[in-house]
Amino acid sequence: MKLSRPARRASLVVHVAVSASWLGLTLGLLALAVTAGTTRSAVTAEAYVRAMKLFADWLLLPLAFLTLLSGVLLSVGTPWGLARHRWVFTKFWLTLATTAATAFALRPGVNSALDAMRAGGPAPGPGDLLPGPIVSLCAYAFMTAISVLKPWGLTRRGRNHRTAAAAAARAEGRPAGASPARGVPTGR
């Protein structure tokens, strides 16, 4: 399945927008976690943790799933493919892992910290809420970097696909890398 140019461009805009939103939201969660862990006021700390819960409950998972879905759509609908280039494959697995970590570690950690505070427990310390946003932020920054730099080349599947496409092109009398429909090079 190949996306038309308008569909590809629209999907790319959606993917970049939701990915940047996920990154920005995580940066905001980090700022809230730092403030909640360093303030001396229990009331202020609880307010910051409540804000973290609000963002974690209503925004994180929808943005994570939209990032994952739009990335998969782009990869299968373009010549990049899901498993043809190492950087795409790496982004897919990191996005899947960070989505799972958001659902099963970050959100429950925020919820348990807030529940403990509501029950009269102490405010979270500086290291209690920081690991989730820090790990997420590092993963998103890394994924952004490899999206721009596109390192590492083809996977074995990508090399096999390229070899098969070149053989098919030679059999049809086209130059390797040319589109079967128009005989023009395909863009990457």
PyRosetta script that sets phi, psi and omega in degrees:
from pyrosetta import init, pose_from_sequence

init()
pose = pose_from_sequence("MKLSRPARRASLVVHVAVSASWLGLTLGLLALAVTAGTTRSAVTAEAYVRAMKLFADWLLLPLAFLTLLSGVLLSVGTPWGLARHRWVFTKFWLTLATTAATAFALRPGVNSALDAMRAGGPAPGPGDLLPGPIVSLCAYAFMTAISVLKPWGLTRRGRNHRTAAAAAARAEGRPAGASPARGVPTGR")
pose.set_psi(1, 121.5)
pose.set_omega(1, 176.3)
pose.set_phi(2, -113.8)
pose.set_psi(2, 135.4)
pose.set_omega(2, 178.6)
pose.set_phi(3, -78.8)
pose.set_psi(3, 145.2)
pose.set_omega(3, 172.3)
pose.set_phi(4, -68.2)
pose.set_psi(4, 163.3)
pose.set_omega(4, -178.4)
pose.set_phi(5, -58.1)
pose.set_psi(5, -46.7)
pose.set_omega(5, 178.1)
pose.set_phi(6, -62.3)
pose.set_psi(6, -39.1)
pose.set_omega(6, 179.2)
pose.set_phi(7, -67.2)
pose.set_psi(7, -39.9)
pose.set_omega(7, 178.8)
pose.set_phi(8, -63.8)
pose.set_psi(8, -44.2)
pose.set_omega(8, -179.9)
pose.set_phi(9, -65.3)
pose.set_psi(9, -42.3)
pose.set_omega(9, 178.4)
pose.set_phi(10, -63.4)
pose.set_psi(10, -42.8)
pose.set_omega(10, 178.4)
pose.set_phi(11, -63.6)
pose.set_psi(11, -38.7)
pose.set_omega(11, 178.5)
pose.set_phi(12, -65.0)
pose.set_psi(12, -42.5)
pose.set_omega(12, 178.3)
pose.set_phi(13, -62.4)
pose.set_psi(13, -44.6)
pose.set_omega(13, 178.7)
pose.set_phi(14, -61.5)
pose.set_psi(14, -46.1)
pose.set_omega(14, -178.0)
pose.set_phi(15, -61.7)
pose.set_psi(15, -46.6)
pose.set_omega(15, -180.0)
pose.set_phi(16, -65.2)
pose.set_psi(16, -41.8)
pose.set_omega(16, -178.8)
pose.set_phi(17, -64.3)
pose.set_psi(17, -46.8)
pose.set_omega(17, -178.5)
pose.set_phi(18, -72.5)
pose.set_psi(18, -33.3)
pose.set_omega(18, 177.1)
pose.set_phi(19, -65.4)
pose.set_psi(19, -44.6)
pose.set_omega(19, 178.0)
pose.set_phi(20, -65.3)
pose.set_psi(20, -35.7)
pose.set_omega(20, 177.2)
pose.set_phi(21, -65.2)
pose.set_psi(21, -41.6)
pose.set_omega(21, 178.6)
pose.set_phi(22, -63.1)
pose.set_psi(22, -43.8)
pose.set_omega(22, 177.4)
pose.set_phi(23, -62.3)
pose.set_psi(23, -47.2)
pose.set_omega(23, -179.8)
pose.set_phi(24, -64.8)
pose.set_psi(24, -40.7)
pose.set_omega(24, 177.9)
pose.set_phi(25, -62.8)
pose.set_psi(25, -39.4)
pose.set_omega(25, 178.7)
pose.set_phi(26, -66.9)
pose.set_psi(26, -37.7)
pose.set_omega(26, 175.7)
pose.set_phi(27, -63.2)
pose.set_psi(27, -40.2)
pose.set_omega(27, 175.6)
pose.set_phi(28, -63.1)
pose.set_psi(28, -41.3)
pose.set_omega(28, 177.5)
pose.set_phi(29, -63.4)
pose.set_psi(29, -36.8)
pose.set_omega(29, 177.1)
pose.set_phi(30, -63.3)
pose.set_psi(30, -44.3)
pose.set_omega(30, 178.6)
pose.set_phi(31, -62.3)
pose.set_psi(31, -42.6)
pose.set_omega(31, 177.7)
pose.set_phi(32, -64.2)
pose.set_psi(32, -40.7)
pose.set_omega(32, -179.7)
pose.set_phi(33, -65.8)
pose.set_psi(33, -41.2)
pose.set_omega(33, 178.1)
pose.set_phi(34, -62.4)
pose.set_psi(34, -45.0)
pose.set_omega(34, -178.7)
pose.set_phi(35, -66.6)
pose.set_psi(35, -43.7)
pose.set_omega(35, 179.4)
pose.set_phi(36, -62.9)
pose.set_psi(36, -35.9)
pose.set_omega(36, -177.7)
pose.set_phi(37, -81.3)
pose.set_psi(37, -15.7)
pose.set_omega(37, -176.1)
pose.set_phi(38, -112.0)
pose.set_psi(38, -11.2)
pose.set_omega(38, 179.5)
pose.set_phi(39, -73.1)
pose.set_psi(39, 153.7)
pose.set_omega(39, 178.6)
pose.set_phi(40, -96.2)
pose.set_psi(40, -5.7)
pose.set_omega(40, -178.3)
pose.set_phi(41, -98.1)
pose.set_psi(41, 121.9)
pose.set_omega(41, 178.7)
pose.set_phi(42, -64.5)
pose.set_psi(42, -35.5)
pose.set_omega(42, 179.2)
pose.set_phi(43, -65.7)
pose.set_psi(43, -43.9)
pose.set_omega(43, 179.0)
pose.set_phi(44, -65.3)
pose.set_psi(44, -43.5)
pose.set_omega(44, 179.5)
pose.set_phi(45, -59.8)
pose.set_psi(45, -43.1)
pose.set_omega(45, 179.5)
pose.set_phi(46, -64.6)
pose.set_psi(46, -39.0)
pose.set_omega(46, 178.3)
pose.set_phi(47, -62.2)
pose.set_psi(47, -41.0)
pose.set_omega(47, 179.2)
pose.set_phi(48, -68.7)
pose.set_psi(48, -39.0)
pose.set_omega(48, 178.7)
pose.set_phi(49, -69.1)
pose.set_psi(49, -36.2)
pose.set_omega(49, 174.9)
pose.set_phi(50, -62.4)
pose.set_psi(50, -40.7)
pose.set_omega(50, 177.0)
pose.set_phi(51, -63.1)
pose.set_psi(51, -40.7)
pose.set_omega(51, 177.1)
pose.set_phi(52, -61.1)
pose.set_psi(52, -41.8)
pose.set_omega(52, 179.7)
pose.set_phi(53, -63.3)
pose.set_psi(53, -42.3)
pose.set_omega(53, 179.2)
pose.set_phi(54, -59.1)
pose.set_psi(54, -49.2)
pose.set_omega(54, 179.9)
pose.set_phi(55, -66.2)
pose.set_psi(55, -40.7)
pose.set_omega(55, -178.7)
pose.set_phi(56, -66.9)
pose.set_psi(56, -40.0)
pose.set_omega(56, -177.7)
pose.set_phi(57, -74.7)
pose.set_psi(57, -36.3)
pose.set_omega(57, -172.2)
pose.set_phi(58, -104.6)
pose.set_psi(58, -22.2)
pose.set_omega(58, -174.4)
pose.set_phi(59, -117.2)
pose.set_psi(59, -38.0)
pose.set_omega(59, -171.9)
pose.set_phi(60, -59.8)
pose.set_psi(60, -54.1)
pose.set_omega(60, -176.8)
pose.set_phi(61, -66.9)
pose.set_psi(61, -42.3)
pose.set_omega(61, 175.6)
pose.set_phi(62, -59.1)
pose.set_psi(62, -41.6)
pose.set_omega(62, 178.0)
pose.set_phi(63, -66.4)
pose.set_psi(63, -39.2)
pose.set_omega(63, 179.0)
pose.set_phi(64, -62.6)
pose.set_psi(64, -46.7)
pose.set_omega(64, -179.4)
pose.set_phi(65, -67.8)
pose.set_psi(65, -39.1)
pose.set_omega(65, 176.6)
pose.set_phi(66, -64.7)
pose.set_psi(66, -38.4)
pose.set_omega(66, 176.2)
pose.set_phi(67, -62.6)
pose.set_psi(67, -46.7)
pose.set_omega(67, -179.9)
pose.set_phi(68, -62.4)
pose.set_psi(68, -48.6)
pose.set_omega(68, -177.8)
pose.set_phi(69, -65.9)
pose.set_psi(69, -43.3)
pose.set_omega(69, -179.8)
pose.set_phi(70, -68.2)
pose.set_psi(70, -33.7)
pose.set_omega(70, 176.5)
pose.set_phi(71, -66.9)
pose.set_psi(71, -42.3)
pose.set_omega(71, 177.7)
pose.set_phi(72, -65.1)
pose.set_psi(72, -43.0)
pose.set_omega(72, 177.7)
pose.set_phi(73, -58.5)
pose.set_psi(73, -46.7)
pose.set_omega(73, 178.7)
pose.set_phi(74, -62.4)
pose.set_psi(74, -42.1)
pose.set_omega(74, -176.4)
pose.set_phi(75, -69.1)
pose.set_psi(75, -41.1)
pose.set_omega(75, -179.0)
pose.set_phi(76, -81.7)
pose.set_psi(76, -18.7)
pose.set_omega(76, -178.2)
pose.set_phi(77, -97.3)
pose.set_psi(77, 4.7)
pose.set_omega(77, -179.6)
pose.set_phi(78, -132.4)
pose.set_psi(78, 169.6)
pose.set_omega(78, 178.6)
pose.set_phi(79, -64.9)
pose.set_psi(79, -13.5)
pose.set_omega(79, 179.9)
pose.set_phi(80, -64.0)
pose.set_psi(80, -37.1)
pose.set_omega(80, -179.1)
pose.set_phi(81, 67.4)
pose.set_psi(81, 160.4)
pose.set_omega(81, -178.8)
pose.set_phi(82, -79.3)
pose.set_psi(82, -36.2)
pose.set_omega(82, -175.5)
pose.set_phi(83, -123.8)
pose.set_psi(83, 24.7)
pose.set_omega(83, -180.0)
pose.set_phi(84, -94.3)
pose.set_psi(84, -30.8)
pose.set_omega(84, -178.9)
pose.set_phi(85, -120.4)
pose.set_psi(85, 136.9)
pose.set_omega(85, -176.3)
pose.set_phi(86, -60.7)
pose.set_psi(86, -37.3)
pose.set_omega(86, -177.6)
pose.set_phi(87, -67.4)
pose.set_psi(87, -36.4)
pose.set_omega(87, 178.9)
pose.set_phi(88, -68.5)
pose.set_psi(88, -44.9)
pose.set_omega(88, -179.7)
pose.set_phi(89, -62.6)
pose.set_psi(89, -40.9)
pose.set_omega(89, 177.9)
pose.set_phi(90, -63.1)
pose.set_psi(90, -44.5)
pose.set_omega(90, 178.2)
pose.set_phi(91, -61.2)
pose.set_psi(91, -41.3)
pose.set_omega(91, 179.8)
pose.set_phi(92, -58.7)
pose.set_psi(92, -50.8)
pose.set_omega(92, -176.4)
pose.set_phi(93, -68.9)
pose.set_psi(93, -36.5)
pose.set_omega(93, 176.7)
pose.set_phi(94, -67.4)
pose.set_psi(94, -39.0)
pose.set_omega(94, 177.4)
pose.set_phi(95, -64.5)
pose.set_psi(95, -42.5)
pose.set_omega(95, 177.5)
pose.set_phi(96, -62.4)
pose.set_psi(96, -44.2)
pose.set_omega(96, -179.5)
pose.set_phi(97, -66.0)
pose.set_psi(97, -42.7)
pose.set_omega(97, -179.1)
pose.set_phi(98, -71.8)
pose.set_psi(98, -30.4)
pose.set_omega(98, 174.4)
pose.set_phi(99, -65.0)
pose.set_psi(99, -44.5)
pose.set_omega(99, 177.7)
pose.set_phi(100, -64.5)
pose.set_psi(100, -42.0)
pose.set_omega(100, 179.0)
pose.set_phi(101, -64.1)
pose.set_psi(101, -36.3)
pose.set_omega(101, 176.5)
pose.set_phi(102, -62.7)
pose.set_psi(102, -45.9)
pose.set_omega(102, -176.7)
pose.set_phi(103, -71.2)
pose.set_psi(103, -38.5)
pose.set_omega(103, -170.1)
pose.set_phi(104, -108.0)
pose.set_psi(104, -6.2)
pose.set_omega(104, 179.2)
pose.set_phi(105, -129.0)
pose.set_psi(105, -55.7)
pose.set_omega(105, -174.7)
pose.set_phi(106, -64.6)
pose.set_psi(106, -53.7)
pose.set_omega(106, -179.5)
pose.set_phi(107, -61.3)
pose.set_psi(107, -48.7)
pose.set_omega(107, 178.1)
pose.set_phi(108, -61.7)
pose.set_psi(108, -33.4)
pose.set_omega(108, 177.8)
pose.set_phi(109, -64.9)
pose.set_psi(109, -42.8)
pose.set_omega(109, 177.3)
pose.set_phi(110, -65.2)
pose.set_psi(110, -44.6)
pose.set_omega(110, -179.1)
pose.set_phi(111, -62.7)
pose.set_psi(111, -41.6)
pose.set_omega(111, -179.3)
pose.set_phi(112, -70.6)
pose.set_psi(112, -34.8)
pose.set_omega(112, 176.5)
pose.set_phi(113, -63.4)
pose.set_psi(113, -42.9)
pose.set_omega(113, 179.7)
pose.set_phi(114, -67.7)
pose.set_psi(114, -41.8)
pose.set_omega(114, 178.0)
pose.set_phi(115, -60.5)
pose.set_psi(115, -40.7)
pose.set_omega(115, 179.0)
pose.set_phi(116, -65.6)
pose.set_psi(116, -40.3)
pose.set_omega(116, 179.1)
pose.set_phi(117, -67.1)
pose.set_psi(117, -40.6)
pose.set_omega(117, 179.2)
pose.set_phi(118, -65.3)
pose.set_psi(118, -28.4)
pose.set_omega(118, 179.5)
pose.set_phi(119, -83.9)
pose.set_psi(119, 5.5)
pose.set_omega(119, 177.7)
pose.set_phi(120, 95.9)
pose.set_psi(120, 5.5)
pose.set_omega(120, 179.4)
pose.set_phi(121, -73.7)
pose.set_psi(121, 174.8)
pose.set_omega(121, -178.3)
pose.set_phi(122, -72.9)
pose.set_psi(122, 158.9)
pose.set_omega(122, 174.6)
pose.set_phi(123, -66.6)
pose.set_psi(123, 150.4)
pose.set_omega(123, 179.8)
pose.set_phi(124, -63.2)
pose.set_psi(124, 146.2)
pose.set_omega(124, 177.3)
pose.set_phi(125, -79.9)
pose.set_psi(125, 173.2)
pose.set_omega(125, -178.0)
pose.set_phi(126, -57.0)
pose.set_psi(126, -30.8)
pose.set_omega(126, -178.1)
pose.set_phi(127, -95.1)
pose.set_psi(127, -1.8)
pose.set_omega(127, -175.2)
pose.set_phi(128, -73.3)
pose.set_psi(128, -43.5)
pose.set_omega(128, -175.9)
pose.set_phi(129, -104.6)
pose.set_psi(129, -5.4)
pose.set_omega(129, -174.9)
pose.set_phi(130, -76.1)
pose.set_psi(130, -35.4)
pose.set_omega(130, -173.3)
pose.set_phi(131, -57.1)
pose.set_psi(131, -44.1)
pose.set_omega(131, -178.7)
pose.set_phi(132, -58.6)
pose.set_psi(132, -57.1)
pose.set_omega(132, 179.1)
pose.set_phi(133, -62.4)
pose.set_psi(133, -34.6)
pose.set_omega(133, 179.8)
pose.set_phi(134, -66.8)
pose.set_psi(134, -47.8)
pose.set_omega(134, 179.6)
pose.set_phi(135, -63.1)
pose.set_psi(135, -44.1)
pose.set_omega(135, 179.2)
pose.set_phi(136, -61.0)
pose.set_psi(136, -46.7)
pose.set_omega(136, -178.9)
pose.set_phi(137, -61.0)
pose.set_psi(137, -42.1)
pose.set_omega(137, 177.8)
pose.set_phi(138, -63.9)
pose.set_psi(138, -42.3)
pose.set_omega(138, 179.3)
pose.set_phi(139, -64.0)
pose.set_psi(139, -43.0)
pose.set_omega(139, -178.4)
pose.set_phi(140, -68.6)
pose.set_psi(140, -38.0)
pose.set_omega(140, 177.5)
pose.set_phi(141, -65.3)
pose.set_psi(141, -40.3)
pose.set_omega(141, 177.2)
pose.set_phi(142, -63.4)
pose.set_psi(142, -44.8)
pose.set_omega(142, 179.5)
pose.set_phi(143, -64.1)
pose.set_psi(143, -36.6)
pose.set_omega(143, 176.4)
pose.set_phi(144, -63.6)
pose.set_psi(144, -44.0)
pose.set_omega(144, -179.6)
pose.set_phi(145, -62.0)
pose.set_psi(145, -44.9)
pose.set_omega(145, -178.7)
pose.set_phi(146, -73.1)
pose.set_psi(146, -22.9)
pose.set_omega(146, 174.2)
pose.set_phi(147, -66.7)
pose.set_psi(147, -36.2)
pose.set_omega(147, -179.1)
pose.set_phi(148, -80.4)
pose.set_psi(148, -44.4)
pose.set_omega(148, -173.3)
pose.set_phi(149, -83.9)
pose.set_psi(149, -27.3)
pose.set_omega(149, -180.0)
pose.set_phi(150, 49.3)
pose.set_psi(150, 59.8)
pose.set_omega(150, -177.0)
pose.set_phi(151, -81.9)
pose.set_psi(151, 174.9)
pose.set_omega(151, 164.4)
pose.set_phi(152, 80.9)
pose.set_psi(152, -13.0)
pose.set_omega(152, 174.8)
pose.set_phi(153, 77.7)
pose.set_psi(153, -159.7)
pose.set_omega(153, -173.6)
pose.set_phi(154, -84.9)
pose.set_psi(154, 152.7)
pose.set_omega(154, 169.8)
pose.set_phi(155, -82.3)
pose.set_psi(155, 174.4)
pose.set_omega(155, 176.4)
pose.set_phi(156, -59.3)
pose.set_psi(156, -41.6)
pose.set_omega(156, 178.5)
pose.set_phi(157, -62.6)
pose.set_psi(157, -41.1)
pose.set_omega(157, 178.4)
pose.set_phi(158, -64.3)
pose.set_psi(158, -40.7)
pose.set_omega(158, 177.1)
pose.set_phi(159, -64.4)
pose.set_psi(159, -43.1)
pose.set_omega(159, 178.2)
pose.set_phi(160, -62.4)
pose.set_psi(160, -41.6)
pose.set_omega(160, 179.4)
pose.set_phi(161, -63.9)
pose.set_psi(161, -44.3)
pose.set_omega(161, -180.0)
pose.set_phi(162, -63.8)
pose.set_psi(162, -41.2)
pose.set_omega(162, 178.6)
pose.set_phi(163, -63.9)
pose.set_psi(163, -43.3)
pose.set_omega(163, 179.4)
pose.set_phi(164, -65.7)
pose.set_psi(164, -39.8)
pose.set_omega(164, 179.3)
pose.set_phi(165, -66.6)
pose.set_psi(165, -39.4)
pose.set_omega(165, 178.6)
pose.set_phi(166, -66.4)
pose.set_psi(166, -40.1)
pose.set_omega(166, 178.0)
pose.set_phi(167, -64.2)
pose.set_psi(167, -41.4)
pose.set_omega(167, 178.9)
pose.set_phi(168, -65.2)
pose.set_psi(168, -38.8)
pose.set_omega(168, 178.9)
pose.set_phi(169, -65.1)
pose.set_psi(169, -42.6)
pose.set_omega(169, 178.2)
pose.set_phi(170, -63.5)
pose.set_psi(170, -39.6)
pose.set_omega(170, -179.8)
pose.set_phi(171, -63.9)
pose.set_psi(171, -31.6)
pose.set_omega(171, 179.3)
pose.set_phi(172, -90.6)
pose.set_psi(172, -1.9)
pose.set_omega(172, 179.8)
pose.set_phi(173, 79.0)
pose.set_psi(173, 18.4)
pose.set_omega(173, 177.1)
pose.set_phi(174, -98.9)
pose.set_psi(174, 156.2)
pose.set_omega(174, 171.8)
pose.set_phi(175, -67.3)
pose.set_psi(175, 147.7)
pose.set_omega(175, 177.8)
pose.set_phi(176, -60.0)
pose.set_psi(176, 137.7)
pose.set_omega(176, -179.5)
pose.set_phi(177, 85.9)
pose.set_psi(177, 4.9)
pose.set_omega(177, 179.8)
pose.set_phi(178, -93.4)
pose.set_psi(178, 148.2)
pose.set_omega(178, 178.6)
pose.set_phi(179, -72.4)
pose.set_psi(179, 133.6)
pose.set_omega(179, 179.5)
pose.set_phi(180, -62.1)
pose.set_psi(180, -31.5)
pose.set_omega(180, -175.6)
pose.set_phi(181, -76.0)
pose.set_psi(181, -41.1)
pose.set_omega(181, -172.4)
pose.set_phi(182, -118.8)
pose.set_psi(182, -10.6)
pose.set_omega(182, -177.8)
pose.set_phi(183, 70.9)
pose.set_psi(183, 21.1)
pose.set_omega(183, 179.1)
pose.set_phi(184, -110.1)
pose.set_psi(184, 153.3)
pose.set_omega(184, 179.7)
pose.set_phi(185, -59.6)
pose.set_psi(185, 141.4)
pose.set_omega(185, 175.8)
pose.set_phi(186, -81.8)
pose.set_psi(186, 141.2)
pose.set_omega(186, -178.4)
pose.set_phi(187, -86.2)
pose.set_psi(187, 146.6)
pose.set_omega(187, 174.9)
pose.set_phi(188, -129.0)
pose.dump_pdb("model.pdb")
